[in-house]
Amino acid sequence: MSRAEVDDLFAYLKRLPAIAQKTPQPELQFPFNQRPLLAVWRALYFTEGEYKPDTTQTAQWNRGAYLVNGLGHCAACHTPRNTLGGLKDKLNLSGATIPVLNWFAPALNNHPLHGLGKWTEDDIAQYLQTGMNRHAATYGPMSEVIAHSLQFASTADTKAMAVYLKSLPAQAPSEKESTGLGQRTLQPLMVRGANIYTNTCAECHGKQGEGKANQFPALAGNVNVIAPNPVNAIRMVLNGGFSPSTQGAPYPHGMPPYRVELSNNDIAAVVTYIRRSWGNNASGVASIEVDKQRGKQ
């Protein structure tokens, strides 16, 4: 960040009313509770300094790069990490499973299947400000980002972020497919999943997974559906969810939970079906993967 904007941020924080609250006891376990280790981590992964504009790019592109890589810190979720928690810079914004939260953050580059290759700059800007567009609707951690932050960004800033993101070269997620179910297992799952989808999902998402623009997200070609880690689709069927209420879309449609109506085998079947239909060609899902998520929210 620029020093001027850091100063502005600090000035804003100083104006917030004081609240008396006892500091909670640290809950980090050894060795993560050893503060001197932060010095080692910073030496490996932190580079001090302000963003330096790329003189070969436009002012709009540089503004987008500044917001995406600085204040937006998009890489914190959308870039894979190594065993020490450092970001893998060579895989920047190529998609990753978010540690602890266990959601998959898709690629933010121009990859045609797993990224923003099919989205226009206007699609991206609309999504950042409203939480939905003709391709997708946001759920999970990204809903909080849009509800509490990005919906208040200016149109110029979200458009600048879109310009920057569309300039990133295509790079697929580095994660491997979660499982490799054999054809003898996939075939009955697909049959069962097709029946469940027709009776439970097609009314909103369409018979061919086409969805309804700016209402119900399409499942055909949806980056969250075909991600190498199927956790997003599993959790949405299990727990349901709502896109954030934003200024541009104050009354979003929600997804009801099906954890009571559908068994682990049922959910595995319908998620397998949507991941392998209408041109989607992702791996199938085993019931054990659903069971792992059933106890989580």
N, C-alpha and C positions, 0 to 999 in steps of 0.2 A: 504494500500500500504506500501511497505518497504520504510524506510527513504532514502535509496540510490536512489530509482526510483523517489521519490518525488523531491529530489534534482536535478536529471537529467531533470525532467520535467520543473522545475523552470529555470534551465540553458537554456533550449531550448526557453522558453517564453521570457527570457531576450534578446535573440538574434534576435527576430522579430523586424522589423523596426517600429519606433514610428509613430503613426497616431494621428493627432489632431482631436478630435471629442467631441462635447459638450454632456455631460451626459444627457440623456432624463429624464424628470420629472417622478417620480414614478406614476404608474397607479393603484396600489393596493388600494382597498377600505377598509374601517374600517370593522372589526378589524384587517384584515391581514396586514395593514400598520404599526402596532405597533411592532417595533423591539424587545422590551423586551419579547414578547411572544415566540420568538425563543429560549430563555433560557429555558422556560418551555418545549417546544417541544424537544429540545436537551436532556434535563434531562430524558424524557420519551423514546426516540427512538434512541439516538446516543450513541454508545459505542466506546470510544477512544482506539487506539492500532493497532498494525500491525497484519497481518494474521499469525497465528501460525500453522505450518505444522502438519498434522495428521500423527504421526509416524507409524500408522498401515497401511497406504496407500503408494503407490509408489510415486516416485518423479514426474512422469508424471501426476498422479491424483492430486497431490497437486498443481502443476503448473496450471492445469485446474481450480481447485477450486479458486485459487488466482485470475485468470483472470475473471472468471464468476462472482464472488462475490465482486471483487474489481474494477479493471479498467473497466471491461465490464458492471458493475452494472446492470446486466440483470434483477434483481428483481424489479428495478424501474418501469418496464412495465409489467413483467410477473407474478408479485405477487399481490394479492388483497390488498387493503388498508382499514383501518378503517375510522371512521367518522372524525378523526383528521389528516388523511393523513399518518398515520404510517403503515408500512408494517405488514401484518399478517404472522409472522414467521412460524407458524404451517402450513401455506398454501404456503410455499415458492416455487416459480416457477411452481405453479399449474394452471396458466392461469388467466387472468383478463382483464376487459375493462379498457383501459388507460384513466384516468380522463382528461377532457378538449379535448384531441385529438379525443376521441371517436372511437378508433380502438380496436379490441379485440386481445390481445397478447396471443397466445395459450400456453399450458403447455409445459415446457421444461424438464419434467421428462419422465420416461419410460412407461407412460400410453399407452396401445395399440391402443386406438381410438383417444384420445384428445391430446396425447403427441408424443414422439419420439420412441415409442415402436417398430414401423415397420422400423425405420431408423437404418442403421448401423453407426458405428463410421465414416467410410469414407463418408457416405451420409451427416452427420452433418458437417464434415470438409469442404466438397465441397460447401455446402450451405453457410457456413460462409464466404468463400473466393470469391465465384462467384455469390451468390444470387439465385442459382438454383441447383436442382439435379433431380434425376429420379422421385421424389415424388412431388416436389413443386417448385414454383418460388415466390420470395418475392416482395411485394408491400407495399405501405404505409410507416409508420415510419421506419420499418426495412430496407427499401431500403436505407435510409439515413445513417443508422448505417453501412451497408456493403459498400456503395459507399465511405464514408468519413473516414472509420476506418478499419473494419475487412478485407477488401480485401488486405490491406497492412500488415496484421499480417503474421508471418512466418507459414509455414506448420506445424512445430513442435507445435506451440502454438494453432492453430485451432484444431489439433489432440488431444492435451491435454484437451482442452475444451470439445471436443466430448467424451473423455474417462470419464471425470467427470460427464457430463450430463447423459450419459448412465448408470451411477451407481446410479442415483437418483431413489428411489422407485416410483412406479406408483401412481399417485394421480390425480383424475379428477377435473376439474374446479368446484369451489363452487357456481358459478352463476347458477340461475335457468333458465330454458328455457324461452325465451322472451314472448311467447304467447301460448295459448292452443286452437287452432282452432278445431272446431268440424268436424266430418267426412262429414257432409253435406256441409261444406264450403271447406274442403280439396279436395274432389273429383273433383269438377269443376276446382279448381285451378290447380290440377295435370294434368288434360286433356289440359287445356289452356297452362300450362307451358311446357308440352311435345311438343306441336306444335311449340311454340316459340323456344324452345331449338333446335329442329330438323332443323328449317329454319335459325337460327341465330348463334348457338353455336357449333353444332356438327362437323362442318368442322375442327375446331381447337382442340376442347376438346374431340372429339370422340363420336360415337353413344352411347357408354356405359360409358361415362365419364372417359375413360382410359387415355386421353391426349396423348402427345408425349414426351417421356423422354428427358429432358434437352432443351425442346422447349416450349411446352404448358403444363401447369400443369394439372395433373389428378384431376378430381372433385370427383371421387369415393374414399371415405376414406380420403379426404383432410381435415385436422384439421381446416382450416379456413372456410370451407364450413359447417361443422357440429358443429361448436362452439355453445354454448348455446345462445350467442348473435350473431344474423345473420348480424351484421353491416358491416363486411368485405365484404361479398358477395354482399350485397346491394350496397355499395359504389363502388365496382369494376364494377358492371353492369351500375350504373349511370354515373360514371366519368371516367371509364377506368383507364389505368395507364401503366407504364413501369417498368420492373425490372431495377436495376442499371446497367450501363455499367461498367464492371470490367475487370481487366487484364485477368481473366480466361474466361470471357464471354463478350467480348467487344460490341457485336451486339445482345442484347436480343430482343425477340419478345415483342410487346406491345399488350395491350387490348384496343380496341376502346370504347369510351363512347356511351351509348345508351339512355341518358336522353332525347334526342329529339325524337328518333324513337319509344321508348317504354313508355307507360303511367305508372302511379304508379301501377295500377292493373296488367299490363303486367309484370312489374318487380317483383311484389309480387308473381305472378304465376310462373315465371321461376326460381326464387330463391327457392320457395317452392319445385319445381320439383327437382332441383339438391340436395336439402337438404334431400330428401326422396326417392331417386332412387339409384339403383346399390348397395344396401346394406346400404346406408346412412339412418339414422333413426332419424333425428333431427326434431324440431318443424317446423310448417308452418309459413309463413310470411304474415301478414296483410298489406294492402295497406297503412294504416296510418303509419306503420313503415318506408315505403319507402318515404312517404311524409316528414317525420321528417328529412331525410337525403338529400332531394333534394336541400335544400337551403344551404347545406354545401359543402365544397370542400375537 
